[in-house]
Amino acid sequence: MISVLFAILTAISNGAASVLQRRAARTVPDSKAMHLSLIGQLLRRRLWLAGIGLVIVAAVCQATALATGPISLVQPIFVIELPATLLLAGFVMRVRISRTVWYAVIAVTAGLALGMASAAPGGGTTSVTGAAWFTALVLTGIFEAVVIAVALSARRNLRGALLGLAAACGYSLTAALMKDAMGRLTGGGAEALFTSWQLYATAAAGVGSLFLLQNALQAGVLAAVQPPLTLGDALISVVYGVTLFGEKVRTGWWLLPELVALVLIALGCVHLARSPLASGTAPPPERKLR
């Protein structure tokens, strides 16, 4: 299926972009941190520019995936981005991948496969009709306000986890808006796309989500932020797909294997987020003996 292929390409492109940008940033002196000159330094790094190019590629792939498939199918596939990022980081930095990391990668991959096979998402429309967006935006705003308010009264990892959930909701909303915008492109051409409010709302929601994520990572460790971010994005995207686009997912007794899938993904994400590659404490590259 085209949407699945482009969703996988999106996850891999984002993962590769993170690795390249991280490696390029490590070559910049610490004295440039929190200075505007940091951007100037990075612009001279080919690796960093290649990472930016891959971010653009990922955006195009995601738009293509959402335009050709249900959001409840496309967004959950992005859970493989974390495993892909760490495996690519290990390869690029020539760091040996531990057995624990491999087990975690298998858990996430198996959980995704089990979840997709059990839920069997499909159907739906390519765009949202009527005033459905009004209700969705109001409810999303209330949910975000409550989660952020509770997060601000919490500390450290709990705050990070809650802000990670808020960021996940924002990214799910961004995907839903992008899918609706792409649906207008296929239905009315470029003019319909660039005159739709959904296109510009997509950019605004994406920037807001990035802001929430940075605050989440500043408040708590990655192991606390990643599970609600990953699972929240997948689950909330399914809700948007079902309620806004009329997509279908299996329920009933299928909820049991779907729950098992969520547990596998959550456990895998926690172990991956705790790995040295994720925390930036991986050992230096191995040197070949001459």
Contacts in CASP RR format, 6 or more apart in sequence:
PFRMAT RR
TARGET T0000
AUTHOR 0000-0000-0000
METHOD contacts of the structure
MODEL  1
MISVLFAILTAISNGAASVLQRRAARTVPDSKAMHLSLIGQLLRRRLWLA
GIGLVIVAAVCQATALATGPISLVQPIFVIELPATLLLAGFVMRVRISRT
VWYAVIAVTAGLALGMASAAPGGGTTSVTGAAWFTALVLTGIFEAVVIAV
ALSARRNLRGALLGLAAACGYSLTAALMKDAMGRLTGGGAEALFTSWQLY
ATAAAGVGSLFLLQNALQAGVLAAVQPPLTLGDALISVVYGVTLFGEKVR
TGWWLLPELVALVLIALGCVHLARSPLASGTAPPPERKLR
1 69 0 8 1.000
2 64 0 8 1.000
2 65 0 8 1.000
2 68 0 8 1.000
2 69 0 8 1.000
3 64 0 8 1.000
3 65 0 8 1.000
3 66 0 8 1.000
3 68 0 8 1.000
3 69 0 8 1.000
3 70 0 8 1.000
3 73 0 8 1.000
3 74 0 8 1.000
4 65 0 8 1.000
4 73 0 8 1.000
4 74 0 8 1.000
4 77 0 8 1.000
5 65 0 8 1.000
6 61 0 8 1.000
6 62 0 8 1.000
6 64 0 8 1.000
6 65 0 8 1.000
6 68 0 8 1.000
7 61 0 8 1.000
7 62 0 8 1.000
7 65 0 8 1.000
7 73 0 8 1.000
7 74 0 8 1.000
7 75 0 8 1.000
7 77 0 8 1.000
7 78 0 8 1.000
8 77 0 8 1.000
8 80 0 8 1.000
9 57 0 8 1.000
9 58 0 8 1.000
9 61 0 8 1.000
10 58 0 8 1.000
10 61 0 8 1.000
10 62 0 8 1.000
10 65 0 8 1.000
10 78 0 8 1.000
11 77 0 8 1.000
11 78 0 8 1.000
11 80 0 8 1.000
11 81 0 8 1.000
11 84 0 8 1.000
12 81 0 8 1.000
12 84 0 8 1.000
13 54 0 8 1.000
13 55 0 8 1.000
13 57 0 8 1.000
13 58 0 8 1.000
13 61 0 8 1.000
14 54 0 8 1.000
14 55 0 8 1.000
14 58 0 8 1.000
14 78 0 8 1.000
14 81 0 8 1.000
14 85 0 8 1.000
15 54 0 8 1.000
15 81 0 8 1.000
15 84 0 8 1.000
15 85 0 8 1.000
15 88 0 8 1.000
16 51 0 8 1.000
16 54 0 8 1.000
16 84 0 8 1.000
16 85 0 8 1.000
16 88 0 8 1.000
17 51 0 8 1.000
17 52 0 8 1.000
17 53 0 8 1.000
17 54 0 8 1.000
17 55 0 8 1.000
17 58 0 8 1.000
18 85 0 8 1.000
18 89 0 8 1.000
19 85 0 8 1.000
19 88 0 8 1.000
19 89 0 8 1.000
19 92 0 8 1.000
20 47 0 8 1.000
20 48 0 8 1.000
20 50 0 8 1.000
20 51 0 8 1.000
20 54 0 8 1.000
20 92 0 8 1.000
21 42 0 8 1.000
21 47 0 8 1.000
21 48 0 8 1.000
21 51 0 8 1.000
21 52 0 8 1.000
22 89 0 8 1.000
23 47 0 8 1.000
23 92 0 8 1.000
23 93 0 8 1.000
24 42 0 8 1.000
24 45 0 8 1.000
24 47 0 8 1.000
24 48 0 8 1.000
24 51 0 8 1.000
25 42 0 8 1.000
25 48 0 8 1.000
27 45 0 8 1.000
28 38 0 8 1.000
28 41 0 8 1.000
28 42 0 8 1.000
28 45 0 8 1.000
29 41 0 8 1.000
32 38 0 8 1.000
32 41 0 8 1.000
42 48 0 8 1.000
43 49 0 8 1.000
62 74 0 8 1.000
62 175 0 8 1.000
62 178 0 8 1.000
63 178 0 8 1.000
63 182 0 8 1.000
65 74 0 8 1.000
66 74 0 8 1.000
66 175 0 8 1.000
66 178 0 8 1.000
66 179 0 8 1.000
66 182 0 8 1.000
67 126 0 8 1.000
67 179 0 8 1.000
67 182 0 8 1.000
67 183 0 8 1.000
67 185 0 8 1.000
67 186 0 8 1.000
69 122 0 8 1.000
70 121 0 8 1.000
70 122 0 8 1.000
70 123 0 8 1.000
70 124 0 8 1.000
70 241 0 8 1.000
70 245 0 8 1.000
70 247 0 8 1.000
71 175 0 8 1.000
71 176 0 8 1.000
71 179 0 8 1.000
71 237 0 8 1.000
71 238 0 8 1.000
71 240 0 8 1.000
71 241 0 8 1.000
71 245 0 8 1.000
71 247 0 8 1.000
72 119 0 8 1.000
72 121 0 8 1.000
72 122 0 8 1.000
72 237 0 8 1.000
72 238 0 8 1.000
72 240 0 8 1.000
72 241 0 8 1.000
72 242 0 8 1.000
72 247 0 8 1.000
72 249 0 8 1.000
73 116 0 8 1.000
73 121 0 8 1.000
73 122 0 8 1.000
74 175 0 8 1.000
74 237 0 8 1.000
75 172 0 8 1.000
75 175 0 8 1.000
75 233 0 8 1.000
75 234 0 8 1.000
75 237 0 8 1.000
75 238 0 8 1.000
76 112 0 8 1.000
76 115 0 8 1.000
76 116 0 8 1.000
76 121 0 8 1.000
76 234 0 8 1.000
76 237 0 8 1.000
76 238 0 8 1.000
77 112 0 8 1.000
77 116 0 8 1.000
78 233 0 8 1.000
78 234 0 8 1.000
79 108 0 8 1.000
79 112 0 8 1.000
79 230 0 8 1.000
79 231 0 8 1.000
79 234 0 8 1.000
79 265 0 8 1.000
79 269 0 8 1.000
80 108 0 8 1.000
80 109 0 8 1.000
80 112 0 8 1.000
82 108 0 8 1.000
82 226 0 8 1.000
82 230 0 8 1.000
82 269 0 8 1.000
82 272 0 8 1.000
82 273 0 8 1.000
82 278 0 8 1.000
83 104 0 8 1.000
83 105 0 8 1.000
83 108 0 8 1.000
83 109 0 8 1.000
83 272 0 8 1.000
86 97 0 8 1.000
86 101 0 8 1.000
86 105 0 8 1.000
86 272 0 8 1.000
86 275 0 8 1.000
86 277 0 8 1.000
86 278 0 8 1.000
87 97 0 8 1.000
87 105 0 8 1.000
89 95 0 8 1.000
89 277 0 8 1.000
89 282 0 8 1.000
90 96 0 8 1.000
90 97 0 8 1.000
90 277 0 8 1.000
90 282 0 8 1.000
93 277 0 8 1.000
93 282 0 8 1.000
93 285 0 8 1.000
94 285 0 8 1.000
94 286 0 8 1.000
95 276 0 8 1.000
95 277 0 8 1.000
95 282 0 8 1.000
95 283 0 8 1.000
95 285 0 8 1.000
95 286 0 8 1.000
96 286 0 8 1.000
97 277 0 8 1.000
98 275 0 8 1.000
100 271 0 8 1.000
100 275 0 8 1.000
101 271 0 8 1.000
101 272 0 8 1.000
101 275 0 8 1.000
101 277 0 8 1.000
103 271 0 8 1.000
104 267 0 8 1.000
104 268 0 8 1.000
104 269 0 8 1.000
104 271 0 8 1.000
104 272 0 8 1.000
104 275 0 8 1.000
105 268 0 8 1.000
105 272 0 8 1.000
107 264 0 8 1.000
107 265 0 8 1.000
107 267 0 8 1.000
107 268 0 8 1.000
107 271 0 8 1.000
108 264 0 8 1.000
108 265 0 8 1.000
108 268 0 8 1.000
108 269 0 8 1.000
108 272 0 8 1.000
110 264 0 8 1.000
111 260 0 8 1.000
111 261 0 8 1.000
111 262 0 8 1.000
111 264 0 8 1.000
111 265 0 8 1.000
112 261 0 8 1.000
112 265 0 8 1.000
114 257 0 8 1.000
114 258 0 8 1.000
114 260 0 8 1.000
114 261 0 8 1.000
114 264 0 8 1.000
115 257 0 8 1.000
115 258 0 8 1.000
115 261 0 8 1.000
115 262 0 8 1.000
117 257 0 8 1.000
118 250 0 8 1.000
118 254 0 8 1.000
118 257 0 8 1.000
118 258 0 8 1.000
118 261 0 8 1.000
119 238 0 8 1.000
119 249 0 8 1.000
119 250 0 8 1.000
119 254 0 8 1.000
119 258 0 8 1.000
120 249 0 8 1.000
120 250 0 8 1.000
121 238 0 8 1.000
121 247 0 8 1.000
121 248 0 8 1.000
121 249 0 8 1.000
122 247 0 8 1.000
122 248 0 8 1.000
122 249 0 8 1.000
123 246 0 8 1.000
123 247 0 8 1.000
123 248 0 8 1.000
124 241 0 8 1.000
124 245 0 8 1.000
124 246 0 8 1.000
124 247 0 8 1.000
124 248 0 8 1.000
125 245 0 8 1.000
125 246 0 8 1.000
126 179 0 8 1.000
126 182 0 8 1.000
126 183 0 8 1.000
126 186 0 8 1.000
126 187 0 8 1.000
126 245 0 8 1.000
127 179 0 8 1.000
127 180 0 8 1.000
127 183 0 8 1.000
127 184 0 8 1.000
127 187 0 8 1.000
127 245 0 8 1.000
128 136 0 8 1.000
128 176 0 8 1.000
128 180 0 8 1.000
128 244 0 8 1.000
128 245 0 8 1.000
132 243 0 8 1.000
132 244 0 8 1.000
133 180 0 8 1.000
133 244 0 8 1.000
136 176 0 8 1.000
136 240 0 8 1.000
136 243 0 8 1.000
136 244 0 8 1.000
140 169 0 8 1.000
140 170 0 8 1.000
140 173 0 8 1.000
143 169 0 8 1.000
144 166 0 8 1.000
144 169 0 8 1.000
144 170 0 8 1.000
147 162 0 8 1.000
147 163 0 8 1.000
147 165 0 8 1.000
147 166 0 8 1.000
147 169 0 8 1.000
148 162 0 8 1.000
148 163 0 8 1.000
148 166 0 8 1.000
148 212 0 8 1.000
150 162 0 8 1.000
151 158 0 8 1.000
151 159 0 8 1.000
151 160 0 8 1.000
151 162 0 8 1.000
151 163 0 8 1.000
151 166 0 8 1.000
151 219 0 8 1.000
152 159 0 8 1.000
154 160 0 8 1.000
154 162 0 8 1.000
156 219 0 8 1.000
156 220 0 8 1.000
157 219 0 8 1.000
157 220 0 8 1.000
157 221 0 8 1.000
157 224 0 8 1.000
158 224 0 8 1.000
159 216 0 8 1.000
159 219 0 8 1.000
159 220 0 8 1.000
160 215 0 8 1.000
160 216 0 8 1.000
160 217 0 8 1.000
160 219 0 8 1.000
160 220 0 8 1.000
160 224 0 8 1.000
160 225 0 8 1.000
161 216 0 8 1.000
161 220 0 8 1.000
161 224 0 8 1.000
161 225 0 8 1.000
161 227 0 8 1.000
161 228 0 8 1.000
162 216 0 8 1.000
162 228 0 8 1.000
163 212 0 8 1.000
163 213 0 8 1.000
163 215 0 8 1.000
163 216 0 8 1.000
163 219 0 8 1.000
163 225 0 8 1.000
164 212 0 8 1.000
164 213 0 8 1.000
164 216 0 8 1.000
164 225 0 8 1.000
164 228 0 8 1.000
164 229 0 8 1.000
165 228 0 8 1.000
165 229 0 8 1.000
165 232 0 8 1.000
166 212 0 8 1.000
166 216 0 8 1.000
167 209 0 8 1.000
167 210 0 8 1.000
167 212 0 8 1.000
167 213 0 8 1.000
167 216 0 8 1.000
167 229 0 8 1.000
168 228 0 8 1.000
168 229 0 8 1.000
168 230 0 8 1.000
168 231 0 8 1.000
168 232 0 8 1.000
168 233 0 8 1.000
168 236 0 8 1.000
169 232 0 8 1.000
169 236 0 8 1.000
170 205 0 8 1.000
170 206 0 8 1.000
170 208 0 8 1.000
170 209 0 8 1.000
170 212 0 8 1.000
171 206 0 8 1.000
171 209 0 8 1.000
171 233 0 8 1.000
172 232 0 8 1.000
172 233 0 8 1.000
172 236 0 8 1.000
172 237 0 8 1.000
172 239 0 8 1.000
172 240 0 8 1.000
173 205 0 8 1.000
173 209 0 8 1.000
173 236 0 8 1.000
173 240 0 8 1.000
174 202 0 8 1.000
174 205 0 8 1.000
174 206 0 8 1.000
174 209 0 8 1.000
175 237 0 8 1.000
175 240 0 8 1.000
176 237 0 8 1.000
176 240 0 8 1.000
176 241 0 8 1.000
176 244 0 8 1.000
176 245 0 8 1.000
177 198 0 8 1.000
177 199 0 8 1.000
177 201 0 8 1.000
177 202 0 8 1.000
177 205 0 8 1.000
178 198 0 8 1.000
178 202 0 8 1.000
179 245 0 8 1.000
180 196 0 8 1.000
180 198 0 8 1.000
180 244 0 8 1.000
181 193 0 8 1.000
181 196 0 8 1.000
181 198 0 8 1.000
181 199 0 8 1.000
181 202 0 8 1.000
182 193 0 8 1.000
184 192 0 8 1.000
184 193 0 8 1.000
184 196 0 8 1.000
184 198 0 8 1.000
185 192 0 8 1.000
185 193 0 8 1.000
193 199 0 8 1.000
213 225 0 8 1.000
213 229 0 8 1.000
216 225 0 8 1.000
216 229 0 8 1.000
217 225 0 8 1.000
221 273 0 8 1.000
221 279 0 8 1.000
222 273 0 8 1.000
222 274 0 8 1.000
222 278 0 8 1.000
222 279 0 8 1.000
223 270 0 8 1.000
223 273 0 8 1.000
223 274 0 8 1.000
225 273 0 8 1.000
226 269 0 8 1.000
226 270 0 8 1.000
226 272 0 8 1.000
226 273 0 8 1.000
227 266 0 8 1.000
227 269 0 8 1.000
227 270 0 8 1.000
227 273 0 8 1.000
230 265 0 8 1.000
230 266 0 8 1.000
230 269 0 8 1.000
231 262 0 8 1.000
231 265 0 8 1.000
231 266 0 8 1.000
231 269 0 8 1.000
234 265 0 8 1.000
235 262 0 8 1.000
238 247 0 8 1.000
238 249 0 8 1.000
241 247 0 8 1.000
242 248 0 8 1.000
242 249 0 8 1.000
250 258 0 8 1.000
272 278 0 8 1.000
276 282 0 8 1.000
276 283 0 8 1.000
END
